[in-house]
Amino acid sequence: MPAVPSCILDPIRDQFLALLPTHEDRHPWGCHNPRISDAVVFDRETLRLLVLAAYDRMIGLELDQLSADGCITEAPSGGECAGKSPVDRAKRGLKRSQLTDGRGIPLVTDPAPANTRDHTLLPATLDRFADLEAVLGPLPEHPSLSLDAGYDYSMVHLDLKARGIFGQIAERGAKTSIQAGGRWVVECTNSWMNNFGKLRRCTERRRAPVEFFIALASTIITVRCLLRRAWTLYRWGTRPRNPRIR
């Protein structure tokens, strides 16, 4: 059986095929299909944003409660997004700067070398979140953002204040067991992402394929969450028999 069920793959495939250019048959025998341009195949944003907008339209994204965190995985082949991993004996690794909504739906995922500090990646991640307004419509004026102690720096506090974001940041050095409790959703998203072997151990060297696989994983996760939550609200012809979709 496939790793991803057909109820998830079928709508993603249909949307992807609709984005491909029309094939012009110029060979007299009707063969020798031309290679599709990488610019089309790796157009990582289009399909992901379509699925994200569909989720927001049918279920509704919780954009007033955000969570962000970094996640380090292996990158044995090195490349543009690889660096020395601080958690794996300085082997080559990849870090994902992940931003999610209040239910763990991946909104923005930025790849970077593993030795990049989390708080230095946050401004670029929030800039990409602001760009989602063109797709999702007006964003909340003063959302909250849950962060771990790795973001407890003055530059982060000042940046969040300038953006009008209320930061719930765990304090560095404090030994309390629970701080910034809203972070658990982004931890779930990181776990979902790591279920994909291509992200858990990334062998791509160029940034474009890395971003493509991240966008594809985000699309699958969003569609799966959409089907789970829409199961009790909508009925359709290919509706799964139960909402427990893996």
N, C-alpha and C positions, 0 to 999 in steps of 0.2 A: 504494500500500500504506500502511497506517497507520503512524504513527511508533512505536507500541508494538505488538508482535505479539499475536495473539489469545490465545495460550497464557498471557499475563500479564493481558490485559484481561478475559477471560472469568471467571476466578475472582474478580477484584476486583469486577466488575459483579454477579455473583451474591451476593456478600457484602453489597454496598451495597444491592441491592434487598431483601434480607432484613431490613435495618435500617429500611426505610421503613415508615410506618404503613399499615394496611389501608385501601384506598380505599372509601369509602361512596358509592355512586351515588344521589344524591338528585334528580337532574334527570329529568323524565318521558321525555325523549328520549335519555337516557344519554350526554349530552355535557357540555360546560363543566366539565372537570376542575378542581377547586380547586387553587390554588397551594400547593405544599408549603412549610411554614414554613422560614425560614432557620435556625432553631434545629435543625432536623433535617438539612438539607443540609450545614450547616457544622459538624456534630458531628464535628470533625476527629479526635478522640481514639479514638472507638469502633473504626472500621475499622482504623486504624493499629495499635492495641493488639492487635486480633484477629490481624492478620498477624504481628506481632512475637511473640506467644505461640505461633503455629503454627510459626514458624521455630525458636523455642527448644525446642519439643516434638519436632520432627522432626530437627533438625540439632544445635542447642545453641548458645546465644550464649556468646561468650568474654568474660564480664563481669569477669574478673580482670585483664584488660589493656585499659584504656580509652585513648582519645585524644580530644583536644578542640582546636578551633581556630576562628577567626573567618574569614568569607569575605564580601567586599564585592561587591555587584552594583549595577546601575543601578536607580533608582526615579524616572524622569523626571516622574511625576505628583505626586510628593511624598506627603503623607499622614501617618498616625499613626506609621508605622515608618520614615520617611525622615529623613535629615539630611545635612549637608554631607560629601561624600566626601573624605577626605584623599588619595586616590589618583587623583582625577579632577577636579582644578581646582575643588574645592568645589561640584561639581554634586550634585544630590540623589541619594543612594544608600541602599541597604539593607544591613545586616550580619546574617549568620546566625551565631549561636553554636552550633556543631555538636559533639555528643558521640557517639562511635561505640564499638562493641565492638572486639575484637582483629582482626576481619576486615572492618571498615568498615561494618557494619550500622548505619544511623542509629538511635540510641536517643532522643535529645532534640535538637530544633532550635528555637532561640528567635530570633525576628526582633527587630531593634533598629535605631535610626538608625545610619548609617554612621560618624558621628563619635564613637561610643561605644567606649571602650577595651575590649579583649578581657578583661582581667582583672577588670573590674567586672561583666561578664556571667556569669562563671563560677559564683558562688554560686547564682544562680537556676537555672542549668542543672543543677547538681548536686542542687539541691532537687527538681527534676522527675525526675531519675534515681532518687532515693530513693523517690519515689512509685510507681515501676514495681514495687516489691516486691509490691504488691497484685495485680498481673497475672502477674508472672514467678516469684513465690515468693521465698524468702530470697536476698538478694544476698550476694556475697562480703564478708567482714568487712574485709579489707585489700587492696583492689584497687590496681593501679598505674595511674597516669594520666600519659601523655606529653603535654608541652606545649612550645610554642616560647618564645623569649626574651621575647615580649610578656606572658608571665605570671610573669616572674621578679620578683615584688614580695613584700614581707614579709607583706602581708595574705593573699596567696594561699597562702604557705607555712603560715601559722598556721591558715587555714581548712582546708586539706587535713589538717593534723595533727589538728585537732579532729574531723574526720570519719573519721579512721583510714585515709586514702588515702595511699599512697606516691607522691609526686610525682616524676616524672622530667622536670625542667624545664631547658631550655637556658639557659645563663648569658648574661646581657646583656653585650655588649662583647667576648665571646670570639669569635675569628675561626676557630675550628675548623669544618671542613666538615660534620661529622656530630655532632649533639647530639640527645639524646632520639630515637633512631632509630625508635621505635615510632610516630612521627607520620605516617609515609607513608600509613597506612590512612585517616586523616581527610582527607588531601589528595586521595586517590582519591574519597572520598565527596563532597567539595566539587566535584570535577570532574563526578561523576555528576549532582549536583544542578544544576550549571550547564548540563547538556545540555538541560534543560527551559527553553524560551524564556520561560515565564511567571515563572520565578525569575531567569533571567539578566537580564531587563529587566522588572521588576515594575511594572505600571501601576495596581495596586489602591491605593486610598487608605486604606481601613479595615483595621484589624488582623485582623478575623475572616476575610475572604477571603484575606489573605496567609497566615495560619496554615493555612487550608484547603488552599491549593495546595502549601504545604510538606509538609503531612501526606499529601496525595495522591502527591507525588513520593517521599516516604519509603516509602509503601506499595508503589509500583511497583518501587523499588529493592530492597526487602526480598523481594518476590515473585520478582523476577528472580534474586536471589542464592539464594533457596530452590530454585527450579527447577534452577539450575545445579548446586548441591551435591546435591540429591535425585536427579538424573538417574542417578547411578551407584549409588544406594542403594535406590531404590524403582522400581516399575513401576505405571503407571496408564493408563487408556484414552486420555487426550489427551496422553500423553507426547510431547514434541518428538522429532524424528528425531535430533537431535544436541544436545549441551549448550551449544553456542555461541549462546546467546540474547542478543540485543541489546536 
